[in-house]
């Protein structure tokens, strides 16, 4: 992000694929305070270029936090886009979980539940959010998902019509063909310190991988 902020990179559009933060919940001000520097950086970039933010399972209800950004909630994912006339679907990656998970994602985004969580967390000196942060900080986002191609094929095959399907969430940094489209799963930035630029030169490939320096 700082490469865009400093002008080293000059994209026309920036898309965040979710889980940019370990914990950023709309309605819980303490999570804003914990991430204030990055929030301000993103809001500043949004005054220079178009920014889209696909909410993840660690960062949601973000409209008031990022007033100049198009926030795409989980219920609006996959987001449809186009690349050289080809249909591209974008998602964080947890939009189609099992019923229990879908109920959980709806509940955790509830304004009433978040208000209750805020009150309790304030009374407990933010121990709930600190515990969530500690737990998420110990997760291995670089772990290999054994059987990943089979899992994705079963999950997405014959459900979507597109040329490219791009998502994060699983952090596998892999791409392969699924039915009629190319599936691209982005790696976690913490694992490989890389970002991706959409290429349009002669339509040779969709993403150009760059290493952060």
Secondary structure as a PSIPRED ss2 file (coil, helix, strand):
# PSIPRED VFORMAT (PSIPRED V4.0)

   1 X C   1.000  0.000  0.000
   2 X H   0.000  1.000  0.000
   3 X H   0.000  1.000  0.000
   4 X H   0.000  1.000  0.000
   5 X H   0.000  1.000  0.000
   6 X C   1.000  0.000  0.000
   7 X C   1.000  0.000  0.000
   8 X C   1.000  0.000  0.000
   9 X C   1.000  0.000  0.000
  10 X C   1.000  0.000  0.000
  11 X C   1.000  0.000  0.000
  12 X C   1.000  0.000  0.000
  13 X E   0.000  0.000  1.000
  14 X E   0.000  0.000  1.000
  15 X E   0.000  0.000  1.000
  16 X E   0.000  0.000  1.000
  17 X C   1.000  0.000  0.000
  18 X C   1.000  0.000  0.000
  19 X C   1.000  0.000  0.000
  20 X C   1.000  0.000  0.000
  21 X C   1.000  0.000  0.000
  22 X C   1.000  0.000  0.000
  23 X C   1.000  0.000  0.000
  24 X E   0.000  0.000  1.000
  25 X E   0.000  0.000  1.000
  26 X C   1.000  0.000  0.000
  27 X C   1.000  0.000  0.000
  28 X C   1.000  0.000  0.000
  29 X H   0.000  1.000  0.000
  30 X H   0.000  1.000  0.000
  31 X H   0.000  1.000  0.000
  32 X H   0.000  1.000  0.000
  33 X H   0.000  1.000  0.000
  34 X H   0.000  1.000  0.000
  35 X C   1.000  0.000  0.000
  36 X H   0.000  1.000  0.000
  37 X H   0.000  1.000  0.000
  38 X H   0.000  1.000  0.000
  39 X H   0.000  1.000  0.000
  40 X H   0.000  1.000  0.000
  41 X H   0.000  1.000  0.000
  42 X H   0.000  1.000  0.000
  43 X H   0.000  1.000  0.000
  44 X H   0.000  1.000  0.000
  45 X H   0.000  1.000  0.000
  46 X C   1.000  0.000  0.000
  47 X C   1.000  0.000  0.000
  48 X C   1.000  0.000  0.000
  49 X C   1.000  0.000  0.000
  50 X E   0.000  0.000  1.000
  51 X E   0.000  0.000  1.000
  52 X E   0.000  0.000  1.000
  53 X E   0.000  0.000  1.000
  54 X E   0.000  0.000  1.000
  55 X C   1.000  0.000  0.000
  56 X C   1.000  0.000  0.000
  57 X C   1.000  0.000  0.000
  58 X C   1.000  0.000  0.000
  59 X E   0.000  0.000  1.000
  60 X E   0.000  0.000  1.000
  61 X C   1.000  0.000  0.000
  62 X C   1.000  0.000  0.000
  63 X C   1.000  0.000  0.000
  64 X C   1.000  0.000  0.000
  65 X C   1.000  0.000  0.000
  66 X C   1.000  0.000  0.000
  67 X C   1.000  0.000  0.000
  68 X C   1.000  0.000  0.000
  69 X C   1.000  0.000  0.000
  70 X E   0.000  0.000  1.000
  71 X E   0.000  0.000  1.000
  72 X E   0.000  0.000  1.000
  73 X C   1.000  0.000  0.000
  74 X H   0.000  1.000  0.000
  75 X H   0.000  1.000  0.000
  76 X H   0.000  1.000  0.000
  77 X C   1.000  0.000  0.000
  78 X C   1.000  0.000  0.000
  79 X E   0.000  0.000  1.000
  80 X E   0.000  0.000  1.000
  81 X E   0.000  0.000  1.000
  82 X E   0.000  0.000  1.000
  83 X E   0.000  0.000  1.000
  84 X C   1.000  0.000  0.000
  85 X C   1.000  0.000  0.000
  86 X E   0.000  0.000  1.000
  87 X E   0.000  0.000  1.000
  88 X E   0.000  0.000  1.000
  89 X E   0.000  0.000  1.000
  90 X E   0.000  0.000  1.000
  91 X E   0.000  0.000  1.000
  92 X C   1.000  0.000  0.000
  93 X C   1.000  0.000  0.000
  94 X C   1.000  0.000  0.000
  95 X C   1.000  0.000  0.000
  96 X C   1.000  0.000  0.000
  97 X C   1.000  0.000  0.000
  98 X C   1.000  0.000  0.000
  99 X H   0.000  1.000  0.000
 100 X H   0.000  1.000  0.000
 101 X H   0.000  1.000  0.000
 102 X H   0.000  1.000  0.000
 103 X H   0.000  1.000  0.000
 104 X H   0.000  1.000  0.000
 105 X H   0.000  1.000  0.000
 106 X H   0.000  1.000  0.000
 107 X H   0.000  1.000  0.000
 108 X H   0.000  1.000  0.000
 109 X C   1.000  0.000  0.000
 110 X C   1.000  0.000  0.000
 111 X H   0.000  1.000  0.000
 112 X H   0.000  1.000  0.000
 113 X H   0.000  1.000  0.000
 114 X H   0.000  1.000  0.000
 115 X H   0.000  1.000  0.000
 116 X H   0.000  1.000  0.000
 117 X H   0.000  1.000  0.000
 118 X H   0.000  1.000  0.000
 119 X H   0.000  1.000  0.000
 120 X H   0.000  1.000  0.000
 121 X H   0.000  1.000  0.000
 122 X H   0.000  1.000  0.000
 123 X H   0.000  1.000  0.000
 124 X C   1.000  0.000  0.000
 125 X C   1.000  0.000  0.000
 126 X C   1.000  0.000  0.000
 127 X H   0.000  1.000  0.000
 128 X H   0.000  1.000  0.000
 129 X H   0.000  1.000  0.000
 130 X H   0.000  1.000  0.000
 131 X H   0.000  1.000  0.000
 132 X H   0.000  1.000  0.000
 133 X H   0.000  1.000  0.000
 134 X H   0.000  1.000  0.000
 135 X H   0.000  1.000  0.000
 136 X H   0.000  1.000  0.000
 137 X H   0.000  1.000  0.000
 138 X C   1.000  0.000  0.000
 139 X C   1.000  0.000  0.000
 140 X C   1.000  0.000  0.000
 141 X C   1.000  0.000  0.000
 142 X C   1.000  0.000  0.000
 143 X C   1.000  0.000  0.000
 144 X C   1.000  0.000  0.000
 145 X C   1.000  0.000  0.000
 146 X C   1.000  0.000  0.000
 147 X C   1.000  0.000  0.000
 148 X H   0.000  1.000  0.000
 149 X H   0.000  1.000  0.000
 150 X H   0.000  1.000  0.000
 151 X H   0.000  1.000  0.000
 152 X H   0.000  1.000  0.000
 153 X H   0.000  1.000  0.000
 154 X H   0.000  1.000  0.000
 155 X H   0.000  1.000  0.000
 156 X H   0.000  1.000  0.000
 157 X C   1.000  0.000  0.000
 158 X C   1.000  0.000  0.000
 159 X C   1.000  0.000  0.000
 160 X C   1.000  0.000  0.000
 161 X C   1.000  0.000  0.000
 162 X C   1.000  0.000  0.000
 163 X C   1.000  0.000  0.000
 164 X E   0.000  0.000  1.000
 165 X E   0.000  0.000  1.000
 166 X E   0.000  0.000  1.000
 167 X E   0.000  0.000  1.000
 168 X C   1.000  0.000  0.000
 169 X C   1.000  0.000  0.000
 170 X C   1.000  0.000  0.000
 171 X C   1.000  0.000  0.000
 172 X C   1.000  0.000  0.000
 173 X C   1.000  0.000  0.000
 174 X E   0.000  0.000  1.000
 175 X E   0.000  0.000  1.000
 176 X E   0.000  0.000  1.000
 177 X E   0.000  0.000  1.000
 178 X E   0.000  0.000  1.000
 179 X C   1.000  0.000  0.000
 180 X C   1.000  0.000  0.000
 181 X E   0.000  0.000  1.000
 182 X E   0.000  0.000  1.000
 183 X E   0.000  0.000  1.000
 184 X E   0.000  0.000  1.000
 185 X E   0.000  0.000  1.000
 186 X C   1.000  0.000  0.000
 187 X C   1.000  0.000  0.000
 188 X C   1.000  0.000  0.000
 189 X H   0.000  1.000  0.000
 190 X H   0.000  1.000  0.000
 191 X H   0.000  1.000  0.000
 192 X H   0.000  1.000  0.000
 193 X C   1.000  0.000  0.000
 194 X E   0.000  0.000  1.000
 195 X E   0.000  0.000  1.000
 196 X E   0.000  0.000  1.000
 197 X E   0.000  0.000  1.000
 198 X E   0.000  0.000  1.000
 199 X C   1.000  0.000  0.000
 200 X C   1.000  0.000  0.000
 201 X H   0.000  1.000  0.000
 202 X H   0.000  1.000  0.000
 203 X H   0.000  1.000  0.000
 204 X C   1.000  0.000  0.000
 205 X C   1.000  0.000  0.000
 206 X C   1.000  0.000  0.000
 207 X E   0.000  0.000  1.000
 208 X E   0.000  0.000  1.000
 209 X E   0.000  0.000  1.000
 210 X E   0.000  0.000  1.000
 211 X E   0.000  0.000  1.000
 212 X C   1.000  0.000  0.000
 213 X C   1.000  0.000  0.000
